Amino acid sequence: MIAYAIELAKESGLFRRIIVSTDDEEIAAISQEYGAETPFVRPQELSDDFTGTTPVLLHALNWLISQGDQPDAVCKIYPTCPLLKVEYLTQGYQALKTHDFAFAASTFDFPIQRALRKLDDGGVEPMFPEHIASRSQDLEEAIHDVGHFYWGKTDSWLQNKAIFNTQSSTIMIPRRECQDIDCLDDLLLVEALLIAC
């Protein structure tokens, strides 16, 4: 999967450097084989299952700056998004002309206002009781981040600005193209989608 992300970044022509942050020798070797740099080993404190990706990006960005290289913009591309297309990365980069950040987003397939909460006793209750009887078409459409990429101006990353704010642009991706791979079921779904295409 990481090979696809690297190849996509290369194909886009948007990146002067493609750096993979990892503490894994096999991932580093694969990354190098496909043309990415792995100039440092990710520190142990950033390599657990709880660290977010922004601290990982900031570590890489600060390393770049320490080497005398400060880009105007930086993009986190997740290797778990094999349906990502160059056109969306390009739209995200272009959005930085007027925004601090740009990220991939999509619509929910059902109104979130009619969500239910599962109770410990096995029952359910509406999360938004005021909307539970509303018709789906009468409710405001909601969007969500799909976890494919996050473009940001370097200064915005360094100032640790919130990605989800009024100065962020959303690059809208059709739901059928925004599957993220976090488990075996996700992988099987993506395989089925790719075969169907």
N, CA, C and O atoms as a DFTB+ gen file, in Angstrom:
788 C
 N C O
     1  1       0.822      -1.207       0.000
     2  2       0.000       0.000       0.000
     3  2       0.859       1.261       0.000
     4  3       0.512       2.256      -0.636
     5  1       1.971       1.215       0.710
     6  2       2.799       2.421       0.756
     7  2       3.408       2.716      -0.609
     8  3       3.644       3.873      -0.955
     9  1       3.661       1.665      -1.379
    10  2       4.198       1.854      -2.727
    11  2       3.219       2.658      -3.574
    12  3       3.626       3.524      -4.348
    13  1       1.922       2.370      -3.426
    14  2       0.918       3.108      -4.203
    15  2       0.939       4.582      -3.832
    16  3       0.893       5.444      -4.710
    17  1       1.008       4.878      -2.544
    18  2       1.021       6.278      -2.096
    19  2       2.246       7.013      -2.650
    20  3       2.143       8.163      -3.077
    21  1       3.395       6.350      -2.642
    22  2       4.625       6.968      -3.166
    23  2       4.504       7.200      -4.665
    24  3       4.833       8.278      -5.162
    25  1       4.032       6.185      -5.384
    26  2       3.873       6.311      -6.839
    27  2       2.903       7.442      -7.186
    28  3       3.132       8.194      -8.133
    29  1       1.826       7.557      -6.419
    30  2       0.844       8.616      -6.645
    31  2       1.469       9.991      -6.423
    32  3       1.261      10.912      -7.214
    33  1       2.230      10.120      -5.348
    34  2       2.899      11.400      -5.069
    35  2       3.857      11.760      -6.199
    36  3       3.915      12.913      -6.627
    37  1       4.604      10.779      -6.677
    38  2       5.526      11.023      -7.786
    39  2       4.773      11.422      -9.052
    40  3       5.149      12.373      -9.736
    41  1       3.713      10.690      -9.352
    42  2       2.920      10.952     -10.555
    43  2       2.330      12.354     -10.541
    44  3       2.189      12.978     -11.592
    45  1       1.986      12.852      -9.362
    46  2       1.346      14.170      -9.267
    47  2       2.257      15.305      -9.711
    48  3       1.777      16.330     -10.197
    49  1       3.567      15.134      -9.550
    50  2       4.507      16.205      -9.885
    51  2       4.464      17.380      -8.918
    52  3       5.048      18.428      -9.194
    53  1       3.790      17.221      -7.802
    54  2       3.607      18.313      -6.843
    55  2       4.724      18.391      -5.810
    56  3       4.866      19.403      -5.123
    57  1       5.517      17.331      -5.697
    58  2       6.429      17.225      -4.559
    59  2       7.886      17.273      -4.994
    60  3       8.314      16.568      -5.908
    61  1       8.625      18.124      -4.309
    62  2      10.070      18.191      -4.520
    63  2      10.765      17.050      -3.796
    64  3      11.768      16.521      -4.274
    65  1      10.226      16.671      -2.638
    66  2      10.758      15.548      -1.866
    67  2       9.599      14.719      -1.329
    68  3       8.575      15.258      -0.909
    69  1       9.775      13.413      -1.351
    70  2       8.791      12.491      -0.780
    71  2       9.498      11.748       0.341
    72  3      10.404      10.951       0.099
    73  1       9.076      12.018       1.564
    74  2       9.733      11.459       2.744
    75  2       8.755      10.556       3.480
    76  3       7.616      10.940       3.745
    77  1       9.206       9.363       3.804
    78  2       8.394       8.428       4.588
    79  2       8.953       8.395       6.000
    80  3      10.142       8.152       6.206
    81  1       8.085       8.640       6.966
    82  2       8.471       8.560       8.375
    83  2       8.102       7.177       8.888
    84  3       6.929       6.803       8.894
    85  1       9.105       6.419       9.318
    86  2       8.856       5.069       9.812
    87  2       9.958       4.653      10.782
    88  3      11.059       5.203      10.773
    89  1       9.635       3.669      11.617
    90  2      10.652       3.050      12.469
    91  2      10.856       1.599      12.055
    92  3      11.538       0.843      12.747
    93  1      10.269       1.209      10.929
    94  2      10.289      -0.168      10.470
    95  2      11.249      -0.321       9.281
    96  3      11.116       0.377       8.277
    97  1      12.204      -1.229       9.404
    98  2      13.221      -1.406       8.354
    99  2      12.610      -1.871       7.040
   100  3      13.028      -1.424       5.972
   101  1      11.620      -2.769       7.107
   102  2      11.001      -3.276       5.880
   103  2      10.252      -2.170       5.142
   104  3      10.349      -2.054       3.920
   105  1       9.501      -1.354       5.896
   106  2       8.784      -0.240       5.268
   107  2       9.773       0.754       4.673
   108  3       9.547       1.282       3.584
   109  1      10.868       1.009       5.384
   110  2      11.892       1.920       4.865
   111  2      12.484       1.384       3.563
   112  3      12.684       2.142       2.614
   113  1      12.762       0.092       3.516
   114  2      13.349      -0.505       2.308
   115  2      12.385      -0.423       1.127
   116  3      12.790      -0.086       0.014
   117  1      11.115      -0.729       1.368
   118  2      10.110      -0.649       0.300
   119  2       9.966       0.795      -0.170
   120  3       9.877       1.058      -1.369
   121  1       9.946       1.718       0.770
   122  2       9.812       3.142       0.433
   123  2      10.964       3.602      -0.450
   124  3      10.756       4.304      -1.439
   125  1      12.163       3.208      -0.091
   126  2      13.338       3.584      -0.883
   127  2      13.287       2.942      -2.266
   128  3      13.635       3.574      -3.264
   129  1      12.854       1.691      -2.320
   130  2      12.750       0.982      -3.598
   131  2      11.831       1.719      -4.565
   132  3      12.063       1.714      -5.774
   133  1      10.784       2.354      -4.032
   134  2       9.831       3.058      -4.886
   135  2      10.139       4.546      -5.049
   136  3       9.352       5.283      -5.644
   137  1      11.273       4.981      -4.527
   138  2      11.725       6.333      -4.804
   139  2      11.511       7.370      -3.721
   140  3      11.725       8.558      -3.959
   141  1      11.094       6.952      -2.538
   142  2      10.936       7.899      -1.432
   143  2      12.209       7.926      -0.589
   144  3      13.035       7.016      -0.648
   145  1      12.341       8.978       0.185
   146  2      13.458       9.096       1.127
   147  2      13.019       8.606       2.507
   148  3      11.869       8.786       2.908
   149  1      13.947       7.989       3.218
   150  2      13.739       7.648       4.637
   151  2      14.996       8.100       5.378
   152  3      15.787       7.268       5.821
   153  1      15.184       9.418       5.514
   154  2      16.451       9.954       6.009
   155  2      16.636       9.886       7.523
   156  3      17.696      10.250       8.032
   157  1      15.630       9.430       8.235
   158  2      15.727       9.317       9.693
   159  2      14.840       8.164      10.137
   160  3      13.959       7.720       9.401
   161  1      15.083       7.691      11.342
   162  2      14.221       6.684      11.955
   163  2      13.255       7.417      12.876
   164  3      13.668       8.225      13.708
   165  1      11.977       7.132      12.722
   166  2      11.000       7.803      13.566
   167  2      11.268       7.457      15.030
   168  3      11.445       6.284      15.360
   169  1      11.302       8.457      15.911
   170  2      11.587       8.198      17.328
   171  2      10.553       7.272      17.967
   172  3       9.384       7.254      17.582
   173  1      11.007       6.521      18.933
   174  2      10.149       5.551      19.610
   175  2       8.897       6.198      20.200
   176  3       7.817       5.608      20.169
   177  1       9.041       7.410      20.737
   178  2       7.884       8.063      21.370
   179  2       6.814       8.483      20.356
   180  3       5.703       8.846      20.742
   181  1       7.146       8.433      19.064
   182  2       6.173       8.747      18.015
   183  2       5.757       7.498      17.239
   184  3       5.124       7.596      16.188
   185  1       6.115       6.325      17.762
   186  2       5.899       5.079      17.022
   187  2       4.958       4.118      17.719
   188  3       4.990       2.917      17.453
   189  1       4.122       4.628      18.604
   190  2       3.177       3.742      19.291
   191  2       1.815       3.800      18.597
   192  3       1.669       4.457      17.566
   193  1       0.843       3.128      19.149
   194  2      -0.487       3.067      18.549
   195  2      -1.382       4.238      18.948
   196  3      -2.550       4.281      18.561
   197  1      -0.850       5.186      19.714
   198  2      -1.687       6.267      20.237
   199  2      -1.278       7.646      19.718
   200  3      -2.063       8.591      19.804
   201  1      -0.080       7.773      19.188
   202  2       0.408       9.060      18.694
   203  2      -0.328       9.438      17.415
   204  3      -0.458       8.623      16.502
   205  1      -0.803      10.663      17.355
   206  2      -1.455      11.151      16.141
   207  2      -0.440      11.409      15.039
   208  3       0.769      11.388      15.269
   209  1      -0.948      11.652      13.850
   210  2      -0.028      11.845      12.727
   211  2       0.538      13.262      12.643
   212  3       1.562      13.471      11.993
   213  1      -0.102      14.232      13.281
   214  2       0.460      15.587      13.235
   215  2       1.797      15.679      13.963
   216  3       2.715      16.299      13.426
   217  1       1.964      15.097      15.157
   218  2       3.300      15.102      15.758
   219  2       4.353      14.408      14.886
   220  3       5.517      14.809      14.871
   221  1       3.936      13.372      14.165
   222  2       4.861      12.679      13.257
   223  2       5.264      13.606      12.117
   224  3       6.437      13.681      11.754
   225  1       4.275      14.319      11.549
   226  2       4.582      15.274      10.490
   227  2       5.492      16.381      11.011
   228  3       6.455      16.759      10.343
   229  1       5.195      16.899      12.196
   230  2       6.014      17.990      12.748
   231  2       7.444      17.536      13.007
   232  3       8.384      18.309      12.824
   233  1       7.612      16.290      13.429
   234  2       8.966      15.765      13.607
   235  2       9.715      15.784      12.272
   236  3      10.862      16.226      12.206
   237  1       9.061      15.300      11.205
   238  2       9.691      15.283       9.882
   239  2       9.958      16.700       9.379
   240  3      11.021      16.973       8.821
   241  1       8.999      17.596       9.576
   242  2       9.162      18.976       9.120
   243  2      10.294      19.667       9.875
   244  3      11.102      20.368       9.265
   245  1      10.363      19.483      11.175
   246  2      11.456      20.085      11.947
   247  2      12.801      19.496      11.555
   248  3      13.815      20.193      11.578
   249  1      12.817      18.209      11.194
   250  2      14.064      17.605      10.705
   251  2      14.481      18.288       9.411
   252  3      15.649      18.635       9.238
   253  1      13.518      18.486       8.489
   254  2      13.826      19.159       7.225
   255  2      14.406      20.551       7.477
   256  3      15.419      20.932       6.891
   257  1      13.750      21.296       8.354
   258  2      14.203      22.657       8.644
   259  2      15.604      22.638       9.242
   260  3      16.422      23.505       8.934
   261  1      15.885      21.655      10.097
   262  2      17.221      21.549      10.701
   263  2      18.300      21.272       9.653
   264  3      19.481      21.539       9.872
   265  1      17.867      20.727       8.505
   266  2      18.791      20.449       7.405
   267  2      18.864      21.610       6.407
   268  3      19.506      21.504       5.362
   269  1      18.198      22.718       6.744
   270  2      18.234      23.894       5.878
   271  2      17.210      23.873       4.753
   272  3      17.348      24.611       3.778
   273  1      16.199      23.046       4.875
   274  2      15.194      22.918       3.818
   275  2      13.815      23.212       4.407
   276  3      13.273      22.401       5.158
   277  1      13.248      24.376       4.064
   278  2      11.921      24.721       4.561
   279  2      10.972      24.892       3.388
   280  3      11.009      25.918       2.709
   281  1      10.121      23.899       3.138
   282  2       9.168      24.011       2.029
   283  2       8.074      25.021       2.351
   284  3       7.876      25.388       3.510
   285  1       7.368      25.466       1.319
   286  2       6.235      26.380       1.515
   287  2       5.011      25.635       2.035
   288  3       4.203      26.188       2.781
   289  1       4.885      24.369       1.630
   290  2       3.722      23.572       2.015
   291  2       4.146      22.121       2.208
   292  3       5.131      21.659       1.633
   293  1       3.386      21.427       3.022
   294  2       3.664      20.015       3.319
   295  2       2.343      19.262       3.252
   296  3       1.298      19.779       3.647
   297  1       2.403      18.031       2.748
   298  2       1.204      17.208       2.652
   299  2       1.442      15.868       3.330
   300  3       2.431      15.190       3.053
   301  1       0.526      15.489       4.225
   302  2       0.514      14.136       4.783
   303  2      -0.339      13.294       3.854
   304  3      -1.508      13.610       3.630
   305  1       0.226      12.233       3.315
   306  2      -0.547      11.279       2.516
   307  2      -0.552       9.966       3.282
   308  3       0.498       9.456       3.672
   309  1      -1.724       9.435       3.489
   310  2      -1.830       8.175       4.221
   311  2      -1.684       7.001       3.255
   312  3      -2.258       7.020       2.166
   313  1      -0.930       5.992       3.642
   314  2      -0.755       4.841       2.749
   315  2      -1.949       3.893       2.738
   316  3      -1.938       2.890       2.025
   317  1      -2.972       4.202       3.517
   318  2      -4.142       3.323       3.624
   319  2      -5.290       3.773       2.730
   320  3      -6.447       3.442       2.988
   321  1      -4.974       4.529       1.677
   322  2      -6.033       5.072       0.815
   323  2      -5.741       4.787      -0.659
   324  3      -5.406       5.704      -1.409
   325  1      -5.862       3.534      -1.076
   326  2      -5.484       3.173      -2.446
   327  2      -6.425       3.682      -3.535
   328  3      -6.154       3.481      -4.719
   329  1      -7.520       4.336      -3.162
   330  2      -8.414       4.895      -4.169
   331  2      -8.144       6.380      -4.420
   332  3      -8.813       7.004      -5.245
   333  1      -7.176       6.938      -3.719
   334  2      -6.828       8.353      -3.887
   335  2      -6.335       8.605      -5.311
   336  3      -5.646       7.771      -5.899
   337  1      -6.696       9.758      -5.852
   338  2      -6.310      10.124      -7.220
   339  2      -5.486      11.412      -7.216
   340  3      -5.607      12.250      -6.323
   341  1      -4.649      11.539      -8.240
   342  2      -3.803      12.721      -8.393
   343  2      -4.648      13.989      -8.426
   344  3      -4.260      15.005      -7.848
   345  1      -5.790      13.944      -9.089
   346  2      -6.606      15.157      -9.228
   347  2      -7.006      15.738      -7.875
   348  3      -7.097      16.957      -7.733
   349  1      -7.247      14.877      -6.871
   350  2      -7.637      15.371      -5.554
   351  2      -6.440      15.994      -4.831
   352  3      -6.577      17.021      -4.166
   353  1      -5.277      15.372      -4.964
   354  2      -4.065      15.973      -4.385
   355  2      -3.811      17.346      -4.999
   356  3      -3.469      18.296      -4.296
   357  1      -3.981      17.442      -6.310
   358  2      -3.755      18.710      -7.019
   359  2      -4.743      19.771      -6.562
   360  3      -4.357      20.916      -6.323
   361  1      -6.014      19.405      -6.439
   362  2      -7.014      20.351      -5.943
   363  2      -6.660      20.841      -4.540
   364  3      -6.829      22.019      -4.225
   365  1      -6.166      19.925      -3.700
   366  2      -5.772      20.306      -2.348
   367  2      -4.633      21.312      -2.348
   368  3      -4.658      22.295      -1.608
   369  1      -3.635      21.058      -3.183
   370  2      -2.497      21.976      -3.266
   371  2      -2.953      23.353      -3.754
   372  3      -2.535      24.376      -3.212
   373  1      -3.810      23.376      -4.777
   374  2      -4.291      24.651      -5.310
   375  2      -5.123      25.420      -4.285
   376  3      -5.147      26.651      -4.298
   377  1      -5.796      24.700      -3.406
   378  2      -6.621      25.348      -2.384
   379  2      -5.777      26.140      -1.389
   380  3      -6.289      27.039      -0.722
   381  1      -4.497      25.817      -1.287
   382  2      -3.624      26.538      -0.346
   383  2      -3.371      27.983      -0.765
   384  3      -2.833      28.768       0.015
   385  1      -3.752      28.338      -1.979
   386  2      -3.632      29.735      -2.406
   387  2      -4.519      30.637      -1.550
   388  3      -4.214      31.814      -1.354
   389  1      -5.617      30.079      -1.044
   390  2      -6.572      30.887      -0.277
   391  2      -6.876      30.325       1.108
   392  3      -7.628      30.934       1.868
   393  1      -6.303      29.173       1.444
   394  2      -6.588      28.525       2.722
   395  2      -5.299      28.054       3.394
   396  3      -4.275      27.862       2.739
   397  1      -5.369      27.873       4.716
   398  2      -4.218      27.349       5.460
   399  2      -4.042      25.850       5.257
   400  3      -2.917      25.357       5.177
   401  1      -5.154      25.129       5.175
   402  2      -5.146      23.678       5.039
   403  2      -6.148      23.250       3.977
   404  3      -7.070      23.992       3.636
   405  1      -5.954      22.046       3.462
   406  2      -6.928      21.411       2.572
   407  2      -6.875      19.921       2.840
   408  3      -5.799      19.344       2.996
   409  1      -8.041      19.304       2.891
   410  2      -8.079      17.872       3.175
   411  2      -9.234      17.211       2.426
   412  3     -10.186      17.876       2.017
   413  1      -9.136      15.903       2.255
   414  2     -10.159      15.134       1.562
   415  2     -11.343      14.902       2.487
   416  3     -11.179      14.571       3.661
   417  1     -12.539      15.080       1.939
   418  2     -13.764      14.896       2.718
   419  2     -14.828      14.279       1.831
   420  3     -14.713      14.271       0.606
   421  1     -15.858      13.769       2.467
   422  2     -16.988      13.211       1.734
   423  2     -18.242      13.384       2.582
   424  3     -18.173      13.811       3.735
   425  1     -19.375      13.049       2.003
   426  2     -20.631      13.146       2.727
   427  2     -20.928      11.832       3.445
   428  3     -20.496      10.764       3.010
   429  1     -21.662      11.921       4.539
   430  2     -22.176      10.718       5.191
   431  2     -23.272      10.130       4.312
   432  3     -23.949      10.861       3.588
   433  1     -23.447       8.824       4.371
   434  2     -24.477       8.203       3.544
   435  2     -25.858       8.231       4.196
   436  3     -26.832       7.774       3.598
   437  1     -25.952       8.763       5.418
   438  2     -27.227       8.868       6.112
   439  2     -27.127      10.061       7.054
   440  3     -26.049      10.328       7.585
   441  1     -28.216      10.780       7.274
   442  2     -28.146      11.972       8.141
   443  2     -27.653      11.631       9.557
   444  3     -28.221      10.772      10.231
   445  1     -26.610      12.305       9.985
   446  2     -26.060      12.042      11.316
   447  2     -27.023      12.475      12.411
   448  3     -26.940      11.995      13.542
   449  1     -27.936      13.381      12.079
   450  2     -28.885      13.858      13.079
   451  2     -29.847      12.753      13.539
   452  3     -30.514      12.893      14.564
   453  1     -29.915      11.655      12.772
   454  2     -30.787      10.548      13.152
   455  2     -29.976       9.379      13.723
   456  3     -30.442       8.240      13.735
   457  1     -28.769       9.671      14.191
   458  2     -27.920       8.634      14.795
   459  2     -28.530       8.147      16.109
   460  3     -29.222       8.880      16.816
   461  1     -28.243       6.886      16.403
   462  2     -28.709       6.271      17.647
   463  2     -27.519       5.917      18.518
   464  3     -26.437       5.623      18.011
   465  1     -27.714       5.946      19.810
   466  2     -26.698       5.553      20.782
   467  2     -27.121       4.213      21.374
   468  3     -28.251       4.071      21.841
   469  1     -26.217       3.225      21.358
   470  2     -26.502       1.920      21.951
   471  2     -26.247       2.007      23.451
   472  3     -25.184       2.458      23.876
   473  1     -27.202       1.584      24.240
   474  2     -27.111       1.657      25.694
   475  2     -26.572       0.354      26.277
   476  3     -26.655      -0.704      25.652
   477  1     -26.022       0.449      27.478
   478  2     -25.437      -0.716      28.135
   479  2     -26.446      -1.842      28.354
   480  3     -26.075      -3.016      28.360
   481  1     -27.721      -1.489      28.535
   482  2     -28.739      -2.514      28.791
   483  2     -29.258      -3.167      27.504
   484  3     -30.155      -4.009      27.543
   485  1     -28.676      -2.762      26.353
   486  2     -29.082      -3.348      25.078
   487  2     -30.065      -2.505      24.298
   488  3     -30.312      -2.776      23.123
   489  1     -30.630      -1.489      24.924
   490  2     -31.566      -0.598      24.234
   491  2     -30.835       0.477      23.441
   492  3     -29.607       0.480      23.365
   493  1     -31.591       1.376      22.860
   494  2     -31.014       2.498      22.109
   495  2     -31.748       3.780      22.473
   496  3     -32.860       3.755      23.001
   497  1     -31.094       4.907      22.176
   498  2     -31.745       6.206      22.311
   499  2     -31.192       7.120      21.230
   500  3     -30.047       6.946      20.812
   501  1     -31.966       8.083      20.770
   502  2     -31.480       9.016      19.751
   503  2     -30.379       9.913      20.315
   504  3     -30.471      10.389      21.447
   505  1     -29.350      10.133      19.524
   506  2     -28.320      11.088      19.922
   507  2     -28.837      12.517      19.818
   508  3     -28.442      13.392      20.590
   509  1     -29.727      12.742      18.852
   510  2     -30.319      14.064      18.647
   511  2     -31.840      13.894      18.638
   512  3     -32.449      13.861      17.569
   513  1     -32.457      13.788      19.819
   514  2     -33.899      13.501      19.903
   515  2     -34.763      14.472      19.100
   516  3     -35.822      14.099      18.596
   517  1     -34.307      15.711      18.986
   518  2     -35.100      16.713      18.278
   519  2     -35.222      16.419      16.779
   520  3     -36.084      16.987      16.108
   521  1     -34.368      15.538      16.252
   522  2     -34.386      15.247      14.812
   523  2     -34.819      13.829      14.473
   524  3     -34.925      13.489      13.295
   525  1     -35.071      13.000      15.466
   526  2     -35.294      11.581      15.185
   527  2     -36.527      11.342      14.311
   528  3     -36.578      10.353      13.580
   529  1     -37.508      12.223      14.374
   530  2     -38.709      12.039      13.559
   531  2     -38.661      12.821      12.247
   532  3     -39.617      12.796      11.471
   533  1     -37.544      13.517      12.000
   534  2     -37.430      14.328      10.777
   535  2     -37.229      13.432       9.551
   536  3     -36.666      12.340       9.638
   537  1     -37.704      13.927       8.413
   538  2     -37.435      13.220       7.165
   539  2     -35.972      13.429       6.790
   540  3     -35.428      14.515       6.991
   541  1     -35.339      12.401       6.249
   542  2     -33.921      12.481       5.889
   543  2     -33.630      13.682       4.997
   544  3     -32.644      14.390       5.202
   545  1     -34.494      13.908       4.004
   546  2     -34.247      14.977       3.037
   547  2     -34.399      16.378       3.627
   548  3     -34.028      17.363       2.988
   549  1     -34.941      16.473       4.837
   550  2     -35.114      17.780       5.468
   551  2     -33.945      18.165       6.369
   552  3     -33.911      19.277       6.898
   553  1     -32.990      17.259       6.548
   554  2     -31.871      17.507       7.464
   555  2     -30.641      17.995       6.708
   556  3     -30.414      17.626       5.556
   557  1     -29.860      18.821       7.373
   558  2     -28.644      19.359       6.763
   559  2     -27.649      18.233       6.475
   560  3     -27.410      17.370       7.319
   561  1     -27.077      18.256       5.278
   562  2     -26.083      17.250       4.920
   563  2     -24.788      17.506       5.700
   564  3     -24.330      18.644       5.801
   565  1     -24.220      16.460       6.234
   566  2     -22.973      16.575       6.985
   567  2     -21.837      15.928       6.198
   568  3     -22.049      15.004       5.413
   569  1     -20.638      16.431       6.426
   570  2     -19.463      15.853       5.775
   571  2     -18.488      15.359       6.840
   572  3     -18.600      15.705       8.016
   573  1     -17.534      14.546       6.405
   574  2     -16.498      14.062       7.313
   575  2     -15.175      13.963       6.577
   576  3     -15.123      13.799       5.358
   577  1     -14.139      14.064       7.333
   578  2     -12.775      13.894       6.847
   579  2     -12.607      12.413       6.490
   580  3     -13.028      11.547       7.257
   581  1     -11.995      12.111       5.333
   582  2     -11.866      10.706       4.930
   583  2     -10.473      10.126       5.165
   584  3     -10.238       8.955       4.867
   585  1      -9.556      10.919       5.691
   586  2      -8.249      10.392       6.066
   587  2      -7.353      10.010       4.903
   588  3      -6.589       9.050       5.008
   589  1      -7.426      10.737       3.795
   590  2      -6.547      10.440       2.661
   591  2      -5.304      11.313       2.655
   592  3      -4.182      10.821       2.542
   593  1      -5.522      12.617       2.777
   594  2      -4.384      13.542       2.768
   595  2      -4.757      14.825       3.486
   596  3      -5.929      15.166       3.646
   597  1      -3.699      15.529       3.919
   598  2      -3.856      16.819       4.590
   599  2      -2.748      17.737       4.086
   600  3      -1.584      17.578       4.453
   601  1      -3.114      18.686       3.254
   602  2      -2.183      19.722       2.828
   603  2      -2.191      20.839       3.862
   604  3      -3.227      21.144       4.453
   605  1      -1.043      21.437       4.073
   606  2      -0.996      22.604       4.935
   607  2       0.185      23.489       4.591
   608  3       1.246      23.005       4.199
   609  1      -0.009      24.783       4.739
   610  2       1.126      25.691       4.608
   611  2       2.087      25.396       5.751
   612  3       1.659      25.090       6.864
   613  1       3.367      25.486       5.483
   614  2       4.369      25.155       6.498
   615  2       4.155      25.970       7.766
   616  3       4.213      25.422       8.867
   617  1       3.909      27.268       7.629
   618  2       3.702      28.103       8.813
   619  2       2.488      27.649       9.623
   620  3       2.496      27.720      10.852
   621  1       1.457      27.187       8.940
   622  2       0.258      26.718       9.643
   623  2       0.553      25.448      10.438
   624  3       0.079      25.288      11.563
   625  1       1.343      24.543       9.843
   626  2       1.747      23.343      10.595
   627  2       2.578      23.745      11.808
   628  3       2.328      23.281      12.921
   629  1       3.573      24.613      11.587
   630  2       4.498      24.976      12.667
   631  2       3.793      25.731      13.796
   632  3       4.194      25.637      14.956
   633  1       2.748      26.475      13.453
   634  2       1.979      27.187      14.485
   635  2       0.967      26.267      15.159
   636  3       0.224      26.684      16.048
   637  1       0.950      25.007      14.720
   638  2       0.052      24.003      15.298
   639  2      -1.417      24.443      15.240
   640  3      -2.191      24.212      16.169
   641  1      -1.777      25.083      14.120
   642  2      -3.166      25.483      13.928
   643  2      -4.035      24.246      13.780
   644  3      -3.567      23.206      13.317
   645  1      -5.280      24.352      14.167
   646  2      -6.225      23.250      14.000
   647  2      -6.499      23.039      12.513
   648  3      -6.751      23.997      11.783
   649  1      -6.449      21.800      12.071
   650  2      -6.706      21.509      10.662
   651  2      -8.157      21.799      10.302
   652  3      -8.442      22.319       9.223
   653  1      -9.067      21.466      11.200
   654  2     -10.485      21.649      10.917
   655  2     -10.937      23.009      11.442
   656  3     -11.374      23.135      12.586
   657  1     -10.824      24.016      10.592
   658  2     -11.205      25.367      10.995
   659  2     -11.723      26.137       9.788
   660  3     -11.795      25.595       8.685
   661  1     -12.078      27.381       9.994
   662  2     -12.672      28.180       8.922
   663  2     -11.683      28.503       7.811
   664  3     -12.085      28.963       6.742
   665  1     -10.400      28.272       8.046
   666  2      -9.387      28.519       7.022
   667  2      -8.930      27.226       6.343
   668  3      -7.845      27.161       5.765
   669  1      -9.776      26.206       6.425
   670  2      -9.486      24.927       5.778
   671  2     -10.441      24.701       4.621
   672  3     -11.628      25.018       4.702
   673  1      -9.907      24.153       3.552
   674  2     -10.713      23.837       2.380
   675  2     -10.943      22.332       2.312
   676  3     -10.042      21.544       2.600
   677  1     -12.143      21.942       1.934
   678  2     -12.436      20.522       1.771
   679  2     -12.396      20.159       0.295
   680  3     -12.988      20.841      -0.542
   681  1     -11.701      19.092      -0.009
   682  2     -11.687      18.543      -1.358
   683  2     -12.668      17.379      -1.336
   684  3     -12.384      16.323      -0.772
   685  1     -13.820      17.585      -1.954
   686  2     -14.897      16.614      -1.849
   687  2     -14.657      15.423      -2.781
   688  3     -14.420      15.575      -3.980
   689  1     -14.728      14.257      -2.190
   690  2     -14.474      13.010      -2.896
   691  2     -15.749      12.169      -2.845
   692  3     -16.378      12.071      -1.791
   693  1     -16.140      11.561      -3.964
   694  2     -17.326      10.697      -3.926
   695  2     -17.146       9.567      -2.911
   696  3     -16.046       9.039      -2.746
   697  1     -18.225       9.208      -2.244
   698  2     -18.143       8.155      -1.222
   699  2     -17.532       6.872      -1.769
   700  3     -16.813       6.174      -1.055
   701  1     -17.813       6.557      -3.029
   702  2     -17.314       5.304      -3.604
   703  2     -15.792       5.303      -3.762
   704  3     -15.199       4.258      -4.030
   705  1     -15.151       6.483      -3.597
   706  2     -13.696       6.574      -3.787
   707  2     -12.951       6.880      -2.493
   708  3     -11.761       7.195      -2.526
   709  1     -13.628       6.792      -1.368
   710  2     -12.946       7.244      -0.151
   711  2     -12.799       6.162       0.911
   712  3     -12.747       6.473       2.101
   713  1     -12.733       4.916       0.507
   714  2     -12.550       3.843       1.471
   715  2     -11.130       3.864       2.040
   716  3     -10.152       3.881       1.292
   717  1     -11.032       3.863       3.335
   718  2      -9.764       3.811       4.050
   719  2      -9.551       2.364       4.495
   720  3     -10.516       1.677       4.830
   721  1      -8.319       1.897       4.503
   722  2      -8.066       0.507       4.895
   723  2      -7.482       0.471       6.306
   724  3      -6.333       0.845       6.538
   725  1      -8.313       0.008       7.234
   726  2      -7.891      -0.139       8.628
   727  2      -7.987      -1.582       9.113
   728  3      -7.438      -1.928      10.159
   729  1      -8.684      -2.422       8.350
   730  2      -8.865      -3.812       8.766
   731  2      -9.077      -4.679       7.521
   732  3      -9.151      -4.160       6.407
   733  1      -9.172      -5.989       7.712
   734  2      -9.329      -6.916       6.596
   735  2     -10.606      -6.642       5.806
   736  3     -10.585      -6.700       4.576
   737  1     -11.715      -6.344       6.479
   738  2     -12.954      -6.049       5.769
   739  2     -12.801      -4.849       4.838
   740  3     -13.331      -4.851       3.727
   741  1     -12.076      -3.824       5.293
   742  2     -11.820      -2.654       4.443
   743  2     -11.036      -3.059       3.191
   744  3     -11.344      -2.614       2.085
   745  1     -10.024      -3.902       3.378
   746  2      -9.209      -4.358       2.248
   747  2     -10.057      -5.130       1.243
   748  3      -9.940      -4.916       0.037
   749  1     -10.905      -6.021       1.733
   750  2     -11.768      -6.801       0.845
   751  2     -12.736      -5.899       0.092
   752  3     -13.017      -6.137      -1.083
   753  1     -13.248      -4.862       0.759
   754  2     -14.153      -3.923       0.098
   755  2     -13.434      -3.162      -1.011
   756  3     -13.978      -3.004      -2.104
   757  1     -12.221      -2.691      -0.743
   758  2     -11.455      -1.970      -1.761
   759  2     -11.150      -2.881      -2.947
   760  3     -11.254      -2.459      -4.099
   761  1     -10.775      -4.128      -2.666
   762  2     -10.514      -5.074      -3.751
   763  2     -11.759      -5.239      -4.626
   764  3     -11.665      -5.255      -5.853
   765  1     -12.924      -5.362      -3.986
   766  2     -14.174      -5.501      -4.726
   767  2     -14.465      -4.257      -5.557
   768  3     -14.911      -4.364      -6.700
   769  1     -14.215      -3.075      -4.990
   770  2     -14.440      -1.825      -5.724
   771  2     -13.520      -1.714      -6.929
   772  3     -13.935      -1.267      -7.999
   773  1     -12.264      -2.124      -6.749
   774  2     -11.300      -2.050      -7.853
   775  2     -11.659      -3.038      -8.957
   776  3     -11.484      -2.737     -10.138
   777  1     -12.152      -4.198      -8.590
   778  2     -12.565      -5.186      -9.589
   779  2     -13.788      -4.680     -10.343
   780  3     -13.899      -4.872     -11.554
   781  1     -14.716      -4.028      -9.621
   782  2     -15.928      -3.508     -10.245
   783  2     -15.639      -2.384     -11.239
   784  3     -16.367      -2.199     -12.214
   785  1     -14.566      -1.638     -10.978
   786  2     -14.210      -0.533     -11.878
   787  2     -13.585      -1.087     -13.134
   788  3     -13.211      -0.326     -14.026
